[in-house]
Amino acid sequence: MDTITCSIDDHGIATLSIAIRDQPVNVLSAAFRCDLREAIERVASDPAVRGAILTSAKSTFIAGADLKDPEFARTLSGKDERTLEARLAHMRSFGDTLRRMETSGKPFAVAINGSALGGGFEICLACQYRVIVDAPGVKVGLPEVTLGLMPAAGGTQRVPRLLGIAKALPLLLQGKALSAADAVAVGLIDATAPAERLIEMCRDWILSNPDASQPWDRTGFTVPGGTSSDTPEVAELLLVTTKNLEQTTHRNYPGPLAILSAVDAGTQRSIDAGLDIEIGLALDLWSRPGAGNMMRTLFINKSWLDKFPKRPGHVTRQPLTRIGIVGAGVMGAGIAQAAAKAGIVVTLLDRDLEAAQRGKATCAKSLARAVERQASTREKADALLARIHPTDKYSDFSDCSIVVEAVFENRDVKAAVITASEAVLPTTAIFASNTSTLPITSLARHSERPDRFIGLHFFSPVDRMPLVEVIRGEATSDETLAIALDLVAAMRKTPIVVNDGRGFFTSRCFGAMSNEAAALLEAGIDPALIEQAALGAGMPVAPLTLSDIMGADLSLRVDDQARADLGSAYVETPGIRVRRRLALEHGRKGKAAGGGFYDYAPDGSRQLWAGLAEIWPVAARQPALDDVKKAMLFSQSLEAVRALDEGVLEDPVEGDVGSVIGWGFPAYTGGVFSLIDTYGSAHFAAECARLAKMFGPRFAPPAGLVAKAQANAAFVEARL
Ligand code: NAD
């Protein structure tokens, strides 16, 4: 065996130690799955062996699936030419191995010496005794659902049989990994132990449990807490959970629903019948595009971007020890906290010391909440806060290697900040703007060193949003890009690197949905239908709701700036036209101002403002919900293609990842470009042509889409 070494001690106990060569961590490779089967057969059939201990020779136990497995490649491409039987047999073989292990008649114990996730944890669940190392950072769990999948090697059957359905559901449906202590507390694992005692504990257990079996293989076993067929509370729980899921996911995510079905139907039958049900549902799930899309974008391509492929390799890495931030508002405070968390000393400057101190107080509040949730400790929070130094003096920037500005979105304010910062910064330092809309090249005109000027567009709330859009201005040097990316890396965020343009990539594409909503409203489409369509298509917030939350002031200010910058080249968008009318003619500026597209009642309820129909009368004939859903998503994908055609975006992979983790484009689509690929570029272009006839020429396919459609080629591939 290539991936497992087997040693047998004097008691006749085999230790099966997993070490997959040429891989930094153990994964469920095809070779390992074969070796595991063989190892189990040997243990089962050798009369001299009393039982076996599974463990890993690496620091993780097993991290999960093998991304280089051909099975994954087939799912990702959506092209699996094997027969249904062949696919079923392939998927079933690993589960059969685990079933053989737990019914072999010999005791199997697992010494979980590091994190065990996905299929790796399903192996543990099939062992009759589980002990885990008591070390920080070690996690176990079944995260499949977060990638559009479901556990398919017994997870949906063994977890409810161990814990009961009520405790199993959150684990399976949220996919959250548990610490060693939590896994023991909930009952998934028998005990924790120091690393050096793991094997010994397993050995002792095997010696005293020669006839061990799993609870579900003993006569008279019942699922703890009952099943839906014998316990009305469980039936009710499953029904309510299904309803809630359908409502919140609009049936766009079949993964959690499949998990619910597997748990419900499976627990009413024997474990073997349950495992069969699980495999059938998993196969169906894998055959749909959503799973491949989510895996490719959220896992494979995001991981690829997390390796910073666009960092210019020839620039030597310099340690980032001190940075300056101007503007201690929502964004400045968030960026300060993220930098200080990365161990960087932050000088936080605002117009006066009080404002700067308010920024630090914002960080203190957010950290206090983290300590309360046990996401951090008091000591860590204090150490982090001690690294943030509020000030109102630019001279405190004299030893900073980067300054990030997050002041008001106003060109003159930003220009003054650039000049004041550069007057004191070392000449080697770089200046980054967190502007969300002003072109970087135009801001760099206020700089003495435009080659050391760059855009670093963070998202709000900074501590939770994983994306940073890095914008190269015309003069931005490779060295500046490298230093900026090193800051992003230190903050453990995912970067996309784009070229300059109004709204860059993310604000521009995200804005496309609000524009589309406004254009539809002007064309007489029912606003309730528009809102319902956006949510139904999977957007986290509907466009008119969002406009009300953001308020008209900010977008009108941004538009005034664009108008001033562009002069005769300025074109008013439907989004701005509608907003201006609503805000200026009807005094409805948004939620904070008392009302916008919606009326808000003191009890928190709301309804669409009746006056909308007087300004934009609702047409007698309304389009189908499905076409409005398409308008909501396609408008964003088409804007992304235009950004690619114009060279603002360089790589569709960055567009996909950026859209999902940046502004919440629905994950099941895989992102703005994967949505097109899921239809097939030719089919998507034909649909756009149809929508253009129905809604207007803005849906006409741009050049880049036409070219792909003619070649029937895809925009995105998996960067393994
Ligand atoms: P904010 O109003 O919360 O904070 C701005 C801060 O800048 C205030 O504390 C203000 O006192 C300070 N300031 C203003 N003029 C200053 C000056 N001359 N010198 C020093 N400090 C000054 O604004 P925000 O939401 O944090 O946005 C800041 C920037 O980040 C804007 O460019 C905005 O477009 C961008 N941005 C915002 C978001 C968001 O969701 N809020 C997201 C991405 C980018």
Boltz pocket constraint, residues with backbone or C-beta under 6 A from the ligand:
constraints:
  - pocket:
      binder: B
      contacts: [[A, 326], [A, 327], [A, 328], [A, 329], [A, 330], [A, 331], [A, 332], [A, 349], [A, 350], [A, 351], [A, 355], [A, 405], [A, 406], [A, 407], [A, 408], [A, 409], [A, 410], [A, 413], [A, 416], [A, 417], [A, 434], [A, 435], [A, 436], [A, 437], [A, 457], [A, 458], [A, 459], [A, 460]]
      max_distance: 6.0
